[in-house]
Amino acid sequence: MGSASMDRDRMKYLFREILGVDVDQVVKQVVATIAVERAKQAQENSRDWKRYMEAEGGLIILPSNVTQLGRKERKP
């Protein structure tokens, strides 16, 4: 085990024992939150682009991988 890895594990231990914070859980929550926000932004950008194209007199058909961003999958 390298020095950096031991330092990281020690810091995680100290955060957990002293502050009661599980660093790994915080990281997972942050990553999940960022992923959700990016999906929402992509969906909003798609809607804005569609509105723009309609206003300009043209209709753009976006592929389903774009229009389905951020939506929950339907169960059959």
N, C-alpha and C positions, 0 to 999 in steps of 0.2 A: 504494500500500500504506500503510495507516494505521500510526500509531505503535504501537498495541496489537498489531497483527498482527506487526510487526517485532520487538517485544519478545518475543512468544510464540515466534516462529521462532528468535530468539537463545537463549532459554531451552532450547528443544528441542535446539538445536545444542550448547549447553554441557553439558546432561545426557548427550547421546550421546557427546561427545568426552571429557569429564572422568570421568564415572561409568560410561560404557558402557551407559546405559539408554536404550532407545527409548521415549520418552514415548507415542507413538501406539500402540505395541504394548501397553504397560501399560494404557492406557485401554481398548483393545479387550478385553483379558483381563478387566478389572474389569467391564465392561458385560456380557460373556458370563456371568461368574460370578454376577452379580446376577440376570440373567434366569433362569438355571438354578435358583437358590435360590428365586426367587419362584414358579416353576412347581412346585417340590417342595412349597413351603408351601401353595400353592393345592390341590394334590392331597391333601395331608395334611388340610387343612381340610375338603375334601369327604368324605373318609373319616370324619373325626370327626363331621361333621354327619349322615352316613348312620347311624353307630352310635347317635348320640343319638336320631334319629327311630325307629329300630328298637326301642330301649329304651323309648321312650314309647308303643310299640304301633302306630306307623304306619310305613309304608314310603315313603320319598321316592325318586322316580326323577329322577336328575339328568340334564340334557341331556349329550349326548356331548362338547360343547365343554368341559364342566367335567370329566367323567370321563377324558378323554383328555389332560389337561394334563400335560406333562412326559414323556409316553410318546413313544417313537420311532415314526415312521410305518412301517407295514408295506409292503413292496414286493410288488406283485401277482405 
